[in-house]
Amino acid sequence: MPEKKYGWNGWKMPILHPNDPDFCEIGCPICVPARKGNKVAKFFANIEMAVTFGGCWWGRARRRKYGVNPDQPVSLKVAGAPHDLRNGKG
């Protein structure tokens, strides 16, 4: 299955698809750097989590699919983990 691509390096959000957990996982310009350890992105992700009571639409969809908050990495043992995480590349 090919990896989804989002326009403008993730800045073009899939507004018409609010239940797309893959946008949060591979395309979100806030969540992806926050999971990689960027302190500024973590700061903004924490503000977003507090203001929206749990994250944006895509972060909530990611939590429903993978069972973790948008700012936390997915465990390699999760059955629905993206292809590159299960192969050890993530």
Backbone as CSV, one residue per row, in Angstrom:
resi,resn,N_x,N_y,N_z,CA_x,CA_y,CA_z,C_x,C_y,C_z
1,MET,0.845,-1.171,0.000,0.000,0.000,0.000,0.895,1.240,0.000
2,PRO,0.727,2.132,-0.971,1.580,3.319,-1.024,1.263,4.279,0.115
3,GLU,2.299,4.971,0.557,2.131,5.940,1.637,1.357,7.140,1.121
4,LYS,0.440,7.660,1.935,-0.346,8.820,1.541,0.546,10.044,1.464
5,LYS,0.237,10.924,0.550,0.980,12.167,0.404,0.017,13.322,0.685
6,TYR,0.480,14.291,1.420,-0.307,15.474,1.725,0.420,16.681,1.164
7,GLY,-0.316,17.592,0.543,0.280,18.745,-0.119,1.040,19.658,0.819
8,TRP,2.011,20.343,0.273,2.808,21.341,0.977,3.483,20.780,2.220
9,ASN,3.985,19.562,2.180,4.639,18.902,3.321,3.736,18.817,4.544
10,GLY,2.463,18.583,4.334,1.537,18.426,5.446,0.767,19.672,5.808
11,TRP,1.157,20.811,5.270,0.447,22.046,5.614,-0.919,22.116,4.952
12,LYS,-1.138,21.373,3.896,-2.452,21.312,3.255,-3.226,20.179,3.914
13,MET,-4.048,20.527,4.879,-4.748,19.527,5.687,-5.954,18.958,4.951
14,PRO,-6.273,17.690,5.171,-7.452,17.084,4.539,-8.728,17.495,5.282
15,ILE,-9.151,18.734,5.069,-10.299,19.304,5.788,-11.560,18.470,5.598
16,LEU,-11.755,17.915,4.426,-12.974,17.155,4.151,-12.914,15.725,4.686
17,HIS,-11.778,15.340,5.270,-11.617,13.995,5.827,-11.118,14.093,7.276
18,PRO,-11.982,14.501,8.211,-11.533,14.688,9.599,-11.227,13.392,10.346
19,ASN,-11.595,12.246,9.799,-11.334,10.972,10.473,-10.163,10.226,9.835
20,ASP,-9.173,10.971,9.340,-8.005,10.375,8.694,-6.837,10.345,9.693
21,PRO,-6.626,9.234,10.390,-5.553,9.181,11.385,-4.158,9.230,10.770
22,ASP,-4.054,8.895,9.485,-2.752,8.889,8.834,-2.198,10.295,8.639
23,PHE,-3.070,11.302,8.551,-2.565,12.673,8.444,-1.799,13.037,9.706
24,CYS,-2.330,12.713,10.868,-1.637,12.992,12.124,-0.345,12.188,12.209
25,GLU,-0.370,10.974,11.710,0.785,10.080,11.827,1.932,10.472,10.905
26,ILE,1.640,10.856,9.656,2.725,11.091,8.714,2.763,12.478,8.110
27,GLY,1.699,13.296,8.274,1.671,14.567,7.578,1.512,15.813,8.420
28,CYS,1.142,15.695,9.672,0.853,16.876,10.487,2.132,17.667,10.793
29,PRO,2.130,18.976,10.506,3.333,19.775,10.754,3.596,20.058,12.232
30,ILE,2.665,19.727,13.116,2.868,19.914,14.558,3.161,18.578,15.231
31,CYS,2.330,17.591,14.996,2.447,16.314,15.713,3.691,15.512,15.337
32,VAL,4.027,15.473,14.057,5.174,14.677,13.629,6.472,15.186,14.268
33,PRO,6.774,16.510,14.211,7.986,16.983,14.896,7.917,16.810,16.416
34,ALA,6.705,16.925,16.992,6.570,16.748,18.443,6.922,15.322,18.840
35,ARG,6.513,14.347,18.039,6.853,12.960,18.337,8.335,12.689,18.140
36,LYS,8.980,13.458,17.274,10.421,13.288,17.047,11.262,14.005,18.092
37,GLY,10.626,14.770,19.007,11.359,15.385,20.094,11.583,16.884,19.979
38,ASN,11.023,17.549,18.976,11.167,18.987,18.816,10.429,19.700,19.957
39,LYS,11.158,20.471,20.753,10.576,21.095,21.949,9.540,22.153,21.609
40,VAL,9.763,22.922,20.550,8.796,23.949,20.157,7.500,23.286,19.692
41,ALA,7.617,22.234,18.888,6.433,21.518,18.417,5.700,20.857,19.583
42,LYS,6.448,20.323,20.548,5.803,19.737,21.738,5.024,20.792,22.512
43,PHE,5.602,21.995,22.616,4.932,23.095,23.300,3.597,23.402,22.621
44,PHE,3.612,23.551,21.289,2.379,23.841,20.566,1.403,22.668,20.605
45,ALA,1.897,21.453,20.578,1.026,20.274,20.669,0.337,20.226,22.027
46,ASN,1.066,20.574,23.094,0.456,20.592,24.431,-0.609,21.678,24.536
47,ILE,-0.346,22.829,23.927,-1.361,23.891,23.921,-2.593,23.423,23.152
48,GLU,-2.379,22.817,21.998,-3.495,22.314,21.197,-4.304,21.278,21.969
49,MET,-3.615,20.365,22.656,-4.307,19.332,23.435,-5.150,19.958,24.545
50,ALA,-4.636,21.011,25.179,-5.362,21.656,26.273,-6.560,22.446,25.755
51,VAL,-6.371,23.172,24.682,-7.437,24.030,24.155,-8.563,23.207,23.534
52,THR,-8.227,22.136,22.835,-9.244,21.340,22.141,-9.702,20.130,22.942
53,PHE,-9.235,19.998,24.169,-9.612,18.879,25.052,-9.292,17.523,24.426
54,GLY,-8.080,17.365,23.910,-7.664,16.062,23.407,-7.084,16.050,22.017
55,GLY,-6.948,17.194,21.385,-6.334,17.240,20.064,-7.320,17.558,18.963
56,CYS,-6.788,17.765,17.777,-7.616,18.090,16.619,-8.351,16.833,16.135
57,TRP,-9.102,16.983,15.057,-9.860,15.846,14.509,-8.959,14.679,14.181
58,TRP,-7.844,14.981,13.524,-6.962,13.924,13.056,-6.222,13.279,14.229
59,GLY,-5.903,14.069,15.246,-5.267,13.516,16.439,-6.205,12.590,17.192
60,ARG,-7.471,12.963,17.233,-8.467,12.090,17.879,-8.662,10.804,17.087
61,ALA,-8.672,10.923,15.756,-8.791,9.723,14.912,-7.582,8.822,15.117
62,ARG,-6.390,9.414,15.261,-5.180,8.633,15.517,-5.271,7.925,16.866
63,ARG,-5.829,8.607,17.866,-5.974,7.980,19.181,-6.958,6.821,19.114
64,ARG,-8.043,6.971,18.334,-8.996,5.864,18.187,-8.346,4.672,17.486
65,LYS,-7.502,4.936,16.482,-6.909,3.842,15.711,-5.750,3.179,16.440
66,TYR,-4.831,3.979,17.021,-3.617,3.432,17.615,-3.632,3.384,19.138
67,GLY,-4.543,4.119,19.777,-4.644,4.082,21.223,-3.635,4.935,21.969
68,VAL,-3.001,5.896,21.298,-2.053,6.798,21.949,-2.380,8.237,21.579
69,ASN,-1.969,9.177,22.427,-2.191,10.593,22.163,-1.398,11.036,20.937
70,PRO,-1.809,12.136,20.300,-1.123,12.603,19.100,0.357,12.934,19.300
71,ASP,0.752,13.293,20.506,2.147,13.665,20.732,3.012,12.493,21.193
72,GLN,2.449,11.292,21.224,3.190,10.108,21.657,3.417,9.163,20.474
73,PRO,4.583,8.523,20.406,4.839,7.591,19.295,4.016,6.320,19.430
74,VAL,3.759,5.686,18.290,3.010,4.428,18.248,3.964,3.293,18.559
75,SER,3.535,2.367,19.388,4.336,1.186,19.695,4.465,0.320,18.449
76,LEU,5.570,-0.371,18.312,5.770,-1.239,17.155,4.844,-2.448,17.169
77,LYS,4.241,-2.749,18.314,3.390,-3.921,18.432,1.934,-3.643,18.066
78,VAL,1.591,-2.393,17.766,0.217,-2.044,17.426,-0.105,-2.640,16.066
79,ALA,-1.232,-3.340,15.977,-1.588,-4.041,14.747,-1.792,-3.101,13.566
80,GLY,-2.325,-1.912,13.803,-2.603,-0.995,12.705,-1.493,0.001,12.452
81,ALA,-0.293,-0.246,12.978,0.816,0.701,12.817,1.169,0.853,11.339
82,PRO,1.611,2.042,10.948,1.977,2.255,9.547,3.074,1.297,9.091
83,HIS,3.126,1.065,7.816,4.036,0.086,7.218,5.491,0.304,7.625
84,ASP,5.971,1.548,7.577,7.380,1.789,7.870,7.709,1.592,9.353
85,LEU,6.724,1.721,10.251,6.986,1.460,11.662,7.143,-0.037,11.925
86,ARG,6.322,-0.847,11.239,6.399,-2.288,11.457,7.670,-2.875,10.877
87,ASN,8.253,-2.216,9.881,9.499,-2.707,9.295,10.720,-2.185,10.010
88,GLY,10.540,-1.395,11.066,11.658,-0.908,11.839,12.310,0.346,11.285
89,LYS,11.663,0.993,10.315,12.248,2.201,9.733,11.823,3.452,10.477
90,GLY,10.805,3.388,11.347,10.261,4.579,11.976,10.789,4.898,13.294
